[in-house]
Amino acid sequence: MQDSYDGTFPGPATAPGYPDGRPTATRPGPGSGLGSGSGLGSGSGSEPAWGLEPGAASDSDSGSGSASNSASGAASGAGPDSASATAKRSGPVRDRYFDLLRALALFRVVLYHLTGWAWLPLVFPSMGVMFALAGNLMARSLKRPAPQVIRSRIRRLIPPIWLLGAIGVTGMVLQGWGPDEDGHPGWWLLHLTFWILPISDPPYAEGLPGIHGFIGDNWASDLAGPLWYVRAYLWYVLLSPFLLRALRALPVATIAAPIALSAAFQLEYLSLPGERIPSALTDFSTFGACWILGMAHQEGILQRLPRYVVPSVAPAIALLGLWYATNHNFTEGHDLDSIPLAQALWSCGTVMLLLHFSPSWSEWPRRLRRWDKPITLLNSRAVTIYLWHNICILVAATQVDRLWNYDVMWQNASWLLESPWPALAVTWVLIGACVVSFGWAEDLAAKRRPQLWPTGSKKKPVAGSRGHRAGAR
């Protein structure tokens, strides 16, 4: 999906639009200002709620039992063999490589929606990566009964959406939003139910004025922007049992099917009336191959291929997408997201390479250990960060824009005000405030004890403590 960006910074006019990765021909292009806006499951280890998701709970919702039991077993003086056996009984260990990809994807999304740098989706296609890792997690979880897994996924996702909707819809109503002037309150109230279960895009008020000095105009569009991903994710979750069966029976055809559907839409061989169903099918076709590739990686299908196949095929797929983009107005706006077929091919090829070369890190490599806490925090609050980052960017841009009112600033530091870095710093401060204020909803959704700042740091259990006894059991 294309983000609107008019090439200037800072100020409300440069605030984010819909999330990148949502292809639709009805959204405004670059230079249209505000009003268009921009998961990752851990492939092994703790089970997150959705694609952008933390990893604090295991498949059985048992919290971090694997880590605590292993640590307590070691504290009790058990030897390495005993500790290894305890870890195997407790379940798989988190794959820190996937945690790193999740953190990079989140940071890239925030940076892209703040700066509008179109080369960022080419360097790292965050949306395709998010859907791929979510698909990987879903395939692993489907070793349990499908209805149970689907119910768990929906339960973990919905409370943060409700919190966003409670605050956002209340603000829209207070600013005068309601049934349209044509007098259809029934339809308006019916569409509001998509804020309860977002299987389609929830409604929002376009063109609302901002709050002077605090938040820019049309803030509701930025609030609702990330919800396209939620809607797409829910449909992937609902269809995953069928996709997994098809993948096991016909792997190549199943992976290629979404790209073929995307080509049919792009080349206008297939068209559907209305807006909601075509929008949903376009999102599915654009990132469906990435989701299925994640499932294929979990199923071991990619690993069973000869080692030269993926490095040979994936670059060709990605370059085909880039070639198609350059021949279809990509050079004008430099916006890959506005060309769904190109996005589908580029994301598919890149995801194939990332999954093919993925190391299995049960522990961080030495060079990355210093980043353990921030990466853990990003993973633990991925849903909150993704849902609120657009609003944080808009508020941050508004605050930086106010500095132009001071002569000393624009006369002596205009270069700094025109730079995205001050707004980026303010954005992450505001995101941190959202993590503290709203992140608890993710813990409640996962049936965990709420935490304000979950960086994964815990006191080590000592002999004779409760953790020691748990390890002994």
Secondary structure, 3 states (H helix, E strand, C coil): CCCCCCCCCCCHHHCCCCCCCCCCCCCCCCCCCCCCCCCCCCCCCCECCCCCCCCCECCCCCCCHHHHHHHHHHHCCCCHHHHHHHHHHHCCCCCHHHHHHHHHHHHHHHHHHHHCCCCHHHHCCHHHHHHHHHHHHHHHHCCCCHHHHHHHHHHHHHHHHHHHHHHHHHHHHHCCCCCCCCCCHHHHHHHHHHHCCCCCCCCCCCCCCCECCCECCCHHHHHHCCHHHHHHHHHHHHHHHHHHHHHHHCHHHHHHHHHHHHHHHHCCCCCCCCCHHHHHHHHHHHHHHHHHHHHHHHHCCCCCCCCCHHHHHHHHHHHHHHHHHHCCCHHHHCCHHHCHHHHHHHHHHHHHHHHHCCCCCCCCCHHHHHHHHHHHHHHHCHHHHHHHHHHHHHHHHHHHHHHHHCHHHHHHCHHHHCCCHHHHHHHHHHHHHHHHHHCHHHHHHCCCCCCCCCCCCCCCCCCCCHHHHHHHC
